[in-house]
Every structure is written in structure tokens, then in C-alpha cells.
């Protein structure tokens, strides 16, 4: 079990490293900040509880990929509380939330189970 948990942690770290390398090559300062944020999120979400809707989405995506399932399940029930909390706190707009949901659904649609 510890080996599996270490592997899950490493999975997020590998994604973080890939994004960090992309960030180093990026010239646009806005995109660099986005990539730094993505890298940090990838490094932490499999190790610690999500702190935001965006964190929860990233952890959900990693879990989907790692479990090799063919359906995201009850996405609405799993993500709803995170969305409501961030909207209530004002740290996320409905438009940004919709963009994030659209992105993850495109990933679900373009990923073979277990890949």
C-alpha cells in the first residue's frame, strides 16, 4: 500500500515537472504564471486535501486517469460542494468555473480508460 501511495505522489510530481519545464520555456509572463500555478497544483493535490475547486478538479482528473475507469461518475455530486464554496467565497466566477469544467470534460472525452 505504501508503494502504491508513493507512486500516486510521484505521478503528481511528474506532471508538475513537465509543466515546470514548459514554464521555463514560456516567454509570455501571464502564461508563465498560469504554468507555475498548474505545476504547484499538480505537485500538491495528490498529497494534501484540495484547497479549491480548481485543486479538486485536478485531483479528480488524476484519480480518473490512475483508476483507469471509463466514466467520471457523479461528477456533479463530487465537485458541487467545491464549486459552491469557491463561488460563495468569491475566489471563482461562474465563467471561470465553466471554463474549468469544459476543459476537464474535454479531457474525459479524449482519454482512453487506463491511459
The first five atom37 places (N, CA, C, CB, O) and aatype in JSON, in Angstrom:
{
  "aatype": [20, 20, 20, 20, 20, 20, 20, 20, 20, 20, 20, 20, 20, 20, 20, 20, 20, 20, 20, 20, 20, 20, 20, 20, 20, 20, 20, 20, 20, 20, 20, 20, 20, 20, 20, 20, 20, 20, 20, 20, 20, 20, 20, 20, 20, 20, 20, 20, 20, 20, 20, 20, 20, 20, 20, 20, 20, 20, 20, 20, 20, 20, 20, 20, 20, 20, 20, 20, 20, 20, 20, 20, 20, 20, 20, 20, 20, 20, 20, 20, 20, 20, 20, 20, 20, 20, 20, 20, 20, 20, 20, 20, 20, 20, 20, 20, 20, 20, 20, 20, 20, 20, 20, 20, 20, 20, 20, 20, 20, 20, 20, 20, 20, 20, 20],
  "atom_mask": [
    [1, 1, 1, 1, 1],
    [1, 1, 1, 1, 1],
    [1, 1, 1, 1, 1],
    [1, 1, 1, 1, 1],
    [1, 1, 1, 1, 1],
    [1, 1, 1, 1, 1],
    [1, 1, 1, 1, 1],
    [1, 1, 1, 1, 1],
    [1, 1, 1, 1, 1],
    [1, 1, 1, 1, 1],
    [1, 1, 1, 1, 1],
    [1, 1, 1, 1, 1],
    [1, 1, 1, 1, 1],
    [1, 1, 1, 1, 1],
    [1, 1, 1, 1, 1],
    [1, 1, 1, 1, 1],
    [1, 1, 1, 1, 1],
    [1, 1, 1, 1, 1],
    [1, 1, 1, 1, 1],
    [1, 1, 1, 1, 1],
    [1, 1, 1, 1, 1],
    [1, 1, 1, 1, 1],
    [1, 1, 1, 1, 1],
    [1, 1, 1, 1, 1],
    [1, 1, 1, 1, 1],
    [1, 1, 1, 1, 1],
    [1, 1, 1, 1, 1],
    [1, 1, 1, 1, 1],
    [1, 1, 1, 1, 1],
    [1, 1, 1, 1, 1],
    [1, 1, 1, 1, 1],
    [1, 1, 1, 1, 1],
    [1, 1, 1, 1, 1],
    [1, 1, 1, 1, 1],
    [1, 1, 1, 1, 1],
    [1, 1, 1, 1, 1],
    [1, 1, 1, 1, 1],
    [1, 1, 1, 1, 1],
    [1, 1, 1, 1, 1],
    [1, 1, 1, 1, 1],
    [1, 1, 1, 1, 1],
    [1, 1, 1, 1, 1],
    [1, 1, 1, 1, 1],
    [1, 1, 1, 1, 1],
    [1, 1, 1, 1, 1],
    [1, 1, 1, 1, 1],
    [1, 1, 1, 1, 1],
    [1, 1, 1, 1, 1],
    [1, 1, 1, 1, 1],
    [1, 1, 1, 1, 1],
    [1, 1, 1, 1, 1],
    [1, 1, 1, 1, 1],
    [1, 1, 1, 1, 1],
    [1, 1, 1, 1, 1],
    [1, 1, 1, 1, 1],
    [1, 1, 1, 1, 1],
    [1, 1, 1, 1, 1],
    [1, 1, 1, 1, 1],
    [1, 1, 1, 1, 1],
    [1, 1, 1, 1, 1],
    [1, 1, 1, 1, 1],
    [1, 1, 1, 1, 1],
    [1, 1, 1, 1, 1],
    [1, 1, 1, 1, 1],
    [1, 1, 1, 1, 1],
    [1, 1, 1, 1, 1],
    [1, 1, 1, 1, 1],
    [1, 1, 1, 1, 1],
    [1, 1, 1, 1, 1],
    [1, 1, 1, 1, 1],
    [1, 1, 1, 1, 1],
    [1, 1, 1, 1, 1],
    [1, 1, 1, 1, 1],
    [1, 1, 1, 1, 1],
    [1, 1, 1, 1, 1],
    [1, 1, 1, 1, 1],
    [1, 1, 1, 1, 1],
    [1, 1, 1, 1, 1],
    [1, 1, 1, 1, 1],
    [1, 1, 1, 1, 1],
    [1, 1, 1, 1, 1],
    [1, 1, 1, 1, 1],
    [1, 1, 1, 1, 1],
    [1, 1, 1, 1, 1],
    [1, 1, 1, 1, 1],
    [1, 1, 1, 1, 1],
    [1, 1, 1, 1, 1],
    [1, 1, 1, 1, 1],
    [1, 1, 1, 1, 1],
    [1, 1, 1, 1, 1],
    [1, 1, 1, 1, 1],
    [1, 1, 1, 1, 1],
    [1, 1, 1, 1, 1],
    [1, 1, 1, 1, 1],
    [1, 1, 1, 1, 1],
    [1, 1, 1, 1, 1],
    [1, 1, 1, 1, 1],
    [1, 1, 1, 1, 1],
    [1, 1, 1, 1, 1],
    [1, 1, 1, 1, 1],
    [1, 1, 1, 1, 1],
    [1, 1, 1, 1, 1],
    [1, 1, 1, 1, 1],
    [1, 1, 1, 1, 1],
    [1, 1, 1, 1, 1],
    [1, 1, 1, 1, 1],
    [1, 1, 1, 1, 1],
    [1, 1, 1, 1, 1],
    [1, 1, 1, 1, 1],
    [1, 1, 1, 1, 1],
    [1, 1, 1, 1, 1],
    [1, 1, 1, 1, 1],
    [1, 1, 1, 1, 1],
    [1, 1, 1, 1, 1],
    [1, 1, 1, 1, 1]
  ],
  "atom_positions": [
    [[0.83, -1.18, 0.0], [0.0, 0.0, 0.0], [0.87, 1.25, 0.0], [-0.94, -0.01, 1.21], [0.58, 2.22, -0.71]],
    [[1.94, 1.23, 0.79], [2.83, 2.4, 0.82], [3.49, 2.63, -0.54], [3.9, 2.23, 1.89], [3.69, 3.78, -0.94]],
    [[3.82, 1.56, -1.23], [4.41, 1.69, -2.56], [3.41, 2.33, -3.52], [4.87, 0.3, -3.11], [3.77, 3.2, -4.32]],
    [[2.16, 1.92, -3.43], [1.11, 2.49, -4.28], [0.93, 3.97, -3.97], [-0.23, 1.74, -4.09], [0.84, 4.79, -4.88]],
    [[0.88, 4.32, -2.69], [0.73, 5.73, -2.31], [1.92, 6.57, -2.76], [0.56, 5.85, -0.8], [1.74, 7.7, -3.21]],
    [[3.1, 6.02, -2.65], [4.29, 6.73, -3.14], [4.19, 6.94, -4.65], [5.57, 5.94, -2.8], [4.56, 8.0, -5.16]],
    [[3.69, 5.93, -5.37], [3.52, 6.05, -6.81], [2.52, 7.13, -7.18], [3.08, 4.74, -7.39], [2.72, 7.86, -8.15]],
    [[1.44, 7.24, -6.42], [0.44, 8.28, -6.66], [1.05, 9.66, -6.44], [-0.79, 8.08, -5.73], [0.84, 10.57, -7.23]],
    [[1.81, 9.81, -5.37], [2.51, 11.08, -5.12], [3.45, 11.41, -6.28], [3.3, 11.01, -3.79], [3.48, 12.54, -6.76]],
    [[4.19, 10.41, -6.71], [5.16, 10.62, -7.79], [4.47, 10.98, -9.1], [6.02, 9.37, -7.99], [5.0, 11.76, -9.88]],
    [[3.3, 10.42, -9.33], [2.52, 10.73, -10.53], [2.28, 12.24, -10.62], [1.18, 9.96, -10.52], [2.5, 12.85, -11.67]],
    [[1.82, 12.84, -9.52], [1.61, 14.29, -9.5], [2.91, 15.05, -9.67], [0.95, 14.71, -8.2], [2.94, 16.09, -10.35]],
    [[3.98, 14.55, -9.07], [5.28, 15.21, -9.2], [5.78, 15.19, -10.64], [6.3, 14.53, -8.29], [6.38, 16.16, -11.1]],
    [[5.55, 14.09, -11.34], [5.97, 14.0, -12.74], [5.24, 15.04, -13.58], [5.72, 12.58, -13.31], [5.85, 15.74, -14.39]],
    [[3.93, 15.15, -13.39], [3.18, 16.17, -14.1], [3.7, 17.56, -13.76], [1.68, 16.07, -13.77], [3.86, 18.4, -14.65]],
    [[3.97, 17.81, -12.49], [4.49, 19.11, -12.06], [5.81, 19.42, -12.75], [4.66, 19.15, -10.54], [6.04, 20.55, -13.19]],
    [[6.69, 18.44, -12.84], [7.98, 18.63, -13.5], [7.82, 18.97, -14.98], [8.84, 17.38, -13.35], [8.5, 19.86, -15.49]],
    [[6.93, 18.26, -15.66], [6.69, 18.53, -17.08], [6.2, 19.96, -17.28], [5.67, 17.52, -17.66], [6.67, 20.66, -18.17]],
    [[5.25, 20.38, -16.46], [4.7, 21.73, -16.59], [5.76, 22.76, -16.23], [3.46, 21.9, -15.69], [5.84, 23.81, -16.88]],
    [[6.56, 22.49, -15.23], [7.63, 23.42, -14.83], [8.62, 23.63, -15.98], [8.36, 22.88, -13.57], [9.06, 24.75, -16.21]],
    [[8.96, 22.57, -16.69], [9.87, 22.69, -17.84], [9.23, 23.51, -18.95], [10.25, 21.3, -18.37], [9.9, 24.3, -19.62]],
    [[7.93, 23.33, -19.14], [7.22, 24.14, -20.13], [7.24, 25.61, -19.73], [5.75, 23.64, -20.3], [7.42, 26.5, -20.56]],
    [[7.05, 25.85, -18.44], [7.05, 27.23, -17.93], [8.4, 27.9, -18.18], [6.72, 27.24, -16.43], [8.45, 29.08, -18.51]],
    [[9.47, 27.16, -18.01], [10.82, 27.73, -18.2], [11.04, 28.18, -19.64], [11.88, 26.7, -17.81], [11.83, 29.09, -19.88]],
    [[10.35, 27.56, -20.58], [10.5, 27.9, -21.99], [9.51, 28.99, -22.45], [10.32, 26.67, -22.84], [9.66, 29.56, -23.53]],
    [[8.51, 29.25, -21.62], [7.45, 30.19, -22.0], [7.95, 31.64, -21.91], [6.22, 30.0, -21.1], [8.61, 32.02, -20.94]],
    [[7.61, 32.43, -22.92], [8.02, 33.83, -22.94], [6.94, 34.77, -22.43], [8.41, 34.23, -24.33], [7.25, 35.84, -21.91]],
    [[5.68, 34.39, -22.57], [4.58, 35.24, -22.14], [4.45, 35.18, -20.62], [3.26, 34.8, -22.81], [4.27, 34.1, -20.05]],
    [[4.53, 36.33, -19.97], [4.55, 36.35, -18.5], [3.23, 35.86, -17.89], [4.83, 37.76, -18.01], [3.25, 35.21, -16.85]],
    [[2.1, 36.17, -18.52], [0.81, 35.69, -17.99], [0.75, 34.16, -18.05], [-0.37, 36.31, -18.8], [0.35, 33.52, -17.08]],
    [[1.15, 33.61, -19.17], [1.13, 32.15, -19.31], [2.13, 31.5, -18.36], [1.45, 31.74, -20.77], [1.87, 30.42, -17.83]],
    [[3.27, 32.15, -18.12], [4.25, 31.62, -17.16], [3.64, 31.5, -15.77], [5.5, 32.52, -17.11], [3.83, 30.5, -15.08]],
    [[2.89, 32.53, -15.36], [2.23, 32.49, -14.04], [1.22, 31.36, -13.99], [1.54, 33.84, -13.74], [1.12, 30.65, -12.99]],
    [[0.45, 31.19, -15.08], [-0.51, 30.1, -15.13], [0.19, 28.74, -15.01], [-1.32, 30.16, -16.44], [-0.27, 27.86, -14.27]],
    [[1.28, 28.58, -15.72], [2.02, 27.31, -15.67], [2.63, 27.05, -14.3], [3.12, 27.31, -16.73], [2.65, 25.91, -13.83]],
    [[3.12, 28.1, -13.64], [3.64, 27.94, -12.27], [2.53, 27.48, -11.33], [4.26, 29.26, -11.76], [2.74, 26.63, -10.48]],
    [[1.34, 28.06, -11.5], [0.19, 27.67, -10.69], [-0.19, 26.22, -10.95], [-1.01, 28.6, -10.97], [-0.46, 25.47, -10.02]],
    [[-0.2, 25.83, -12.21], [-0.53, 24.45, -12.57], [0.49, 23.48, -11.99], [-0.61, 24.29, -14.11], [0.13, 22.44, -11.44]],
    [[1.75, 23.83, -12.11], [2.82, 22.97, -11.6], [2.69, 22.77, -10.08], [4.19, 23.58, -11.93], [2.79, 21.65, -9.58]],
    [[2.46, 23.86, -9.37], [2.3, 23.77, -7.91], [1.08, 22.92, -7.56], [2.16, 25.18, -7.29], [1.14, 22.11, -6.64]],
    [[0.0, 23.1, -8.3], [-1.22, 22.33, -8.04], [-0.97, 20.84, -8.27], [-2.38, 22.83, -8.94], [-1.37, 20.01, -7.46]],
    [[-0.31, 20.51, -9.38], [-0.03, 19.1, -9.68], [0.83, 18.46, -8.59], [0.68, 18.98, -11.04], [0.63, 17.3, -8.24]],
    [[1.77, 19.22, -8.07], [2.68, 18.69, -7.05], [1.98, 18.44, -5.71], [3.83, 19.65, -6.84], [2.41, 17.59, -4.94]],
    [[0.9, 19.19, -5.44], [0.3, 19.07, -4.1], [-0.99, 18.27, -4.02], [0.03, 20.43, -3.58], [-1.28, 17.7, -2.97]],
    [[-1.78, 18.19, -5.11], [-3.14, 17.67, -4.96], [-3.24, 16.2, -4.6], [-3.89, 17.9, -6.21], [-4.25, 15.78, -4.04]],
    [[-2.23, 15.42, -4.9], [-2.31, 14.01, -4.53], [-1.7, 13.76, -3.15], [-1.59, 13.15, -5.58], [-1.76, 12.64, -2.63]],
    [[-1.13, 14.79, -2.56], [-0.5, 14.67, -1.24], [-1.34, 15.29, -0.11], [0.86, 15.32, -1.27], [-1.29, 14.85, 1.03]],
    [[-2.12, 16.32, -0.46], [-2.87, 17.06, 0.54], [-4.3, 17.31, 0.06], [-2.17, 18.39, 0.87], [-4.57, 17.27, -1.14]],
    [[-5.2, 17.56, 0.98], [-6.59, 17.84, 0.58], [-6.66, 19.07, -0.33], [-7.48, 18.05, 1.83], [-5.88, 20.01, -0.18]],
    [[-7.59, 19.05, -1.25], [-7.79, 20.18, -2.14], [-8.17, 21.41, -1.33], [-8.89, 19.86, -3.18], [-8.86, 21.33, -0.31]],
    [[-7.69, 22.56, -1.8], [-7.99, 23.82, -1.14], [-8.98, 24.67, -1.94], [-6.71, 24.61, -0.91], [-9.45, 25.71, -1.47]],
    [[-9.31, 24.21, -3.15], [-10.18, 24.99, -4.03], [-10.86, 24.06, -5.03], [-9.38, 26.1, -4.76], [-10.53, 22.88, -5.14]],
    [[-11.81, 24.63, -5.76], [-12.48, 23.91, -6.83], [-11.45, 23.45, -7.88], [-13.56, 24.79, -7.49], [-11.51, 22.32, -8.37]],
    [[-10.53, 24.34, -8.21], [-9.51, 24.0, -9.2], [-8.63, 22.85, -8.71], [-8.64, 25.24, -9.52], [-8.32, 21.94, -9.47]],
    [[-8.23, 22.88, -7.44], [-7.47, 21.77, -6.86], [-8.28, 20.47, -6.93], [-7.09, 22.08, -5.38], [-7.76, 19.42, -7.31]],
    [[-9.55, 20.56, -6.57], [-10.4, 19.36, -6.57], [-10.54, 18.8, -7.98], [-11.78, 19.69, -6.0], [-10.54, 17.58, -8.16]],
    [[-10.66, 19.67, -8.98], [-10.73, 19.21, -10.36], [-9.45, 18.48, -10.77], [-10.99, 20.39, -11.31], [-9.5, 17.44, -11.42]],
    [[-8.3, 19.03, -10.38], [-7.03, 18.4, -10.74], [-6.91, 17.03, -10.07], [-5.85, 19.3, -10.34], [-6.49, 16.06, -10.71]],
    [[-7.26, 16.95, -8.82], [-7.21, 15.67, -8.11], [-8.2, 14.68, -8.74], [-7.53, 15.86, -6.6], [-7.89, 13.49, -8.86]],
    [[-9.36, 15.16, -9.13], [-10.37, 14.32, -9.77], [-9.83, 13.76, -11.09], [-11.67, 15.11, -10.02], [-9.99, 12.58, -11.39]],
    [[-9.18, 14.63, -11.85], [-8.61, 14.19, -13.13], [-7.53, 13.13, -12.9], [-8.03, 15.39, -13.9], [-7.54, 12.09, -13.55]],
    [[-6.61, 13.4, -11.99], [-5.55, 12.43, -11.71], [-6.16, 11.1, -11.26], [-4.58, 12.97, -10.64], [-5.71, 10.03, -11.68]],
    [[-7.16, 11.16, -10.41], [-7.81, 9.93, -9.93], [-8.47, 9.18, -11.06], [-8.84, 10.25, -8.85], [-8.4, 7.95, -11.12]],
    [[-9.11, 9.9, -11.96], [-9.74, 9.29, -13.14], [-8.69, 8.54, -13.97], [-10.43, 10.37, -14.0], [-8.91, 7.4, -14.37]],
    [[-7.58, 9.19, -14.22], [-6.51, 8.59, -15.02], [-5.9, 7.39, -14.29], [-5.42, 9.63, -15.35], [-5.7, 6.33, -14.89]],
    [[-5.62, 7.54, -13.02], [-4.96, 6.47, -12.26], [-5.85, 5.24, -12.07], [-4.54, 6.98, -10.91], [-5.35, 4.12, -12.05]],
    [[-7.14, 5.45, -11.95], [-8.05, 4.33, -11.74], [-8.42, 3.61, -13.02], [-9.29, 4.8, -11.05], [-8.93, 2.49, -12.98]],
    [[-8.17, 4.24, -14.16], [-8.47, 3.6, -15.43], [-9.94, 3.31, -15.65], [-7.71, 2.34, -15.54], [-10.29, 2.31, -16.29]],
    [[-10.79, 4.17, -15.14], [-12.23, 3.97, -15.3], [-12.71, 4.66, -16.58], [-13.01, 4.52, -14.08], [-12.0, 5.5, -17.14]],
    [[-13.88, 4.3, -17.04], [-14.36, 4.87, -18.29], [-15.46, 5.92, -18.1], [-14.87, 3.78, -19.18], [-16.04, 6.39, -19.07]],
    [[-15.73, 6.28, -16.86], [-16.75, 7.29, -16.58], [-16.32, 8.11, -15.37], [-18.13, 6.62, -16.34], [-15.79, 7.57, -14.4]],
    [[-16.54, 9.41, -15.43], [-16.18, 10.24, -14.28], [-17.11, 10.09, -13.09], [-16.14, 11.68, -14.69], [-16.91, 10.74, -12.06]],
    [[-18.13, 9.26, -13.19], [-19.02, 9.03, -12.05], [-19.95, 10.2, -11.8], [-18.22, 8.76, -10.81], [-20.37, 10.89, -12.73]],
    [[-20.27, 10.42, -10.53], [-21.19, 11.5, -10.15], [-20.4, 12.79, -9.94], [-21.98, 11.13, -8.86], [-20.26, 13.29, -8.83]],
    [[-19.9, 13.28, -11.04], [-19.08, 14.49, -11.05], [-19.78, 15.65, -10.34], [-18.74, 14.88, -12.49], [-19.16, 16.38, -9.58]],
    [[-21.07, 15.79, -10.6], [-21.83, 16.89, -10.0], [-21.83, 16.82, -8.48], [-23.26, 16.88, -10.52], [-21.66, 17.83, -7.8]],
    [[-22.03, 15.62, -7.96], [-22.05, 15.46, -6.5], [-20.66, 15.62, -5.9], [-22.62, 14.09, -6.13], [-20.5, 16.2, -4.82]],
    [[-19.66, 15.12, -6.59], [-18.28, 15.22, -6.08], [-17.75, 16.64, -6.12], [-17.37, 14.31, -6.88], [-17.09, 17.08, -5.18]],
    [[-18.02, 17.35, -7.19], [-17.45, 18.69, -7.38], [-18.34, 19.82, -6.88], [-17.16, 18.9, -8.82], [-17.86, 20.92, -6.62]],
    [[-19.64, 19.55, -6.74], [-20.59, 20.59, -6.34], [-20.21, 21.37, -5.09], [-21.9, 19.99, -6.13], [-20.23, 22.6, -5.12]],
    [[-19.87, 20.69, -4.01], [-19.51, 21.44, -2.8], [-18.28, 22.34, -2.98], [-19.26, 20.47, -1.66], [-18.23, 23.44, -2.43]],
    [[-17.32, 21.88, -3.75], [-16.12, 22.7, -4.01], [-16.5, 23.95, -4.8], [-15.04, 21.89, -4.77], [-16.04, 25.05, -4.51]],
    [[-17.33, 23.76, -5.81], [-17.77, 24.88, -6.63], [-18.55, 25.89, -5.8], [-18.62, 24.39, -7.81], [-18.27, 27.08, -5.83]],
    [[-19.53, 25.4, -5.06], [-20.34, 26.29, -4.23], [-19.49, 27.07, -3.25], [-21.4, 25.49, -3.49], [-19.71, 28.27, -3.05]],
    [[-18.53, 26.42, -2.63], [-17.67, 27.08, -1.66], [-16.85, 28.2, -2.3], [-16.74, 26.05, -1.0], [-16.78, 29.31, -1.76]],
    [[-16.22, 27.92, -3.45], [-15.39, 28.95, -4.09], [-16.24, 30.1, -4.64], [-14.58, 28.33, -5.23], [-15.81, 31.25, -4.59]],
    [[-17.43, 29.8, -5.14], [-18.32, 30.86, -5.6], [-18.76, 31.73, -4.43], [-19.55, 30.27, -6.32], [-18.8, 32.96, -4.53]],
    [[-19.08, 31.1, -3.33], [-19.52, 31.82, -2.13], [-18.41, 32.72, -1.58], [-19.97, 30.82, -1.04], [-18.66, 33.85, -1.16]],
    [[-17.18, 32.2, -1.6], [-16.03, 32.99, -1.11], [-15.6, 34.07, -2.09], [-14.85, 32.06, -0.82], [-14.83, 34.97, -1.74]],
    [[-16.08, 33.98, -3.32], [-15.73, 34.98, -4.32], [-14.35, 34.77, -4.95], [-15.78, 36.33, -3.71], [-13.81, 35.69, -5.57]],
    [[-13.79, 33.59, -4.79], [-12.47, 33.32, -5.37], [-12.57, 32.74, -6.78], [-11.69, 32.36, -4.47], [-11.56, 32.51, -7.44]],
    [[-13.81, 32.51, -7.23], [-14.04, 31.92, -8.54], [-15.33, 32.5, -9.11], [-14.13, 30.37, -8.44], [-16.33, 32.65, -8.41]],
    [[-15.29, 32.83, -10.39], [-16.5, 33.3, -11.07], [-17.17, 32.12, -11.76], [-16.18, 34.43, -12.11], [-16.54, 31.09, -11.99]],
    [[-18.44, 32.27, -12.06], [-19.16, 31.22, -12.79], [-18.53, 30.99, -14.17], [-20.65, 31.59, -12.95], [-18.44, 29.85, -14.63]],
    [[-18.09, 32.07, -14.81], [-17.46, 31.91, -16.13], [-16.17, 31.11, -16.05], [-17.19, 33.29, -16.75], [-15.93, 30.24, -16.88]],
    [[-15.33, 31.4, -15.06], [-14.09, 30.65, -14.9], [-14.38, 29.2, -14.53], [-13.18, 31.31, -13.84], [-13.73, 28.29, -15.02]],
    [[-15.36, 28.99, -13.67], [-15.75, 27.62, -13.3], [-16.22, 26.85, -14.53], [-16.87, 27.64, -12.23], [-15.87, 25.69, -14.7]],
    [[-17.01, 27.51, -15.37], [-17.49, 26.85, -16.59], [-16.32, 26.49, -17.51], [-18.48, 27.75, -17.34], [-16.31, 25.42, -18.1]],
    [[-15.36, 27.39, -17.62], [-14.17, 27.11, -18.43], [-13.42, 25.89, -17.9], [-13.23, 28.33, -18.45], [-13.0, 25.03, -18.68]],
    [[-13.25, 25.81, -16.6], [-12.55, 24.67, -15.99], [-13.32, 23.37, -16.21], [-12.33, 24.91, -14.49], [-12.72, 22.34, -16.52]],
    [[-14.62, 23.41, -16.04], [-15.45, 22.21, -16.25], [-15.4, 21.8, -17.72], [-16.92, 22.47, -15.8], [-15.29, 20.61, -18.02]],
    [[-15.48, 22.77, -18.61], [-15.39, 22.45, -20.04], [-14.06, 21.75, -20.35], [-15.53, 23.73, -20.89], [-14.02, 20.78, -21.1]],
    [[-12.99, 22.26, -19.77], [-11.66, 21.67, -20.0], [-11.59, 20.22, -19.51], [-10.58, 22.51, -19.31], [-11.1, 19.35, -20.22]],
    [[-12.08, 19.97, -18.3], [-11.97, 18.6, -17.78], [-12.87, 17.65, -18.57], [-12.34, 18.56, -16.28], [-12.52, 16.49, -18.77]],
    [[-14.03, 18.12, -19.03], [-14.9, 17.26, -19.82], [-14.28, 16.94, -21.18], [-16.26, 17.91, -20.01], [-14.48, 15.85, -21.71]],
    [[-13.55, 17.89, -21.74], [-12.83, 17.59, -22.98], [-11.76, 16.53, -22.72], [-12.18, 18.87, -23.56], [-11.54, 15.66, -23.55]],
    [[-11.11, 16.62, -21.57], [-10.1, 15.61, -21.21], [-10.75, 14.24, -21.03], [-9.35, 16.02, -19.92], [-10.22, 13.24, -21.5]],
    [[-11.89, 14.19, -20.35], [-12.6, 12.92, -20.19], [-12.91, 12.31, -21.56], [-13.91, 13.12, -19.38], [-12.72, 11.12, -21.77]],
    [[-13.39, 13.14, -22.47], [-13.82, 12.66, -23.79], [-12.65, 12.2, -24.66], [-14.59, 13.76, -24.51], [-12.82, 11.37, -25.55]],
    [[-11.47, 12.72, -24.4], [-10.31, 12.43, -25.25], [-9.3, 11.49, -24.61], [-9.62, 13.7, -25.62], [-8.16, 11.4, -25.06]],
    [[-9.71, 10.78, -23.56], [-8.8, 9.9, -22.86], [-9.35, 8.48, -22.85], [-8.57, 10.4, -21.42], [-10.5, 8.24, -22.48]],
    [[-8.53, 7.57, -23.27], [-8.9, 6.16, -23.21], [-8.8, 5.69, -21.76], [-7.99, 5.29, -24.14], [-7.87, 6.09, -21.05]],
    [[-9.72, 4.87, -21.31], [-9.63, 4.34, -19.93], [-8.28, 3.66, -19.7], [-10.78, 3.33, -19.66], [-7.8, 2.88, -20.52]],
    [[-7.69, 3.97, -18.56], [-6.42, 3.36, -18.18], [-5.2, 3.97, -18.83], [-6.46, 1.92, -18.49], [-4.09, 3.44, -18.7]],
    [[-5.39, 5.09, -19.55], [-4.25, 5.73, -20.22], [-3.84, 6.96, -19.45], [-4.6, 6.11, -21.67], [-2.9, 7.65, -19.84]]
  ]
}
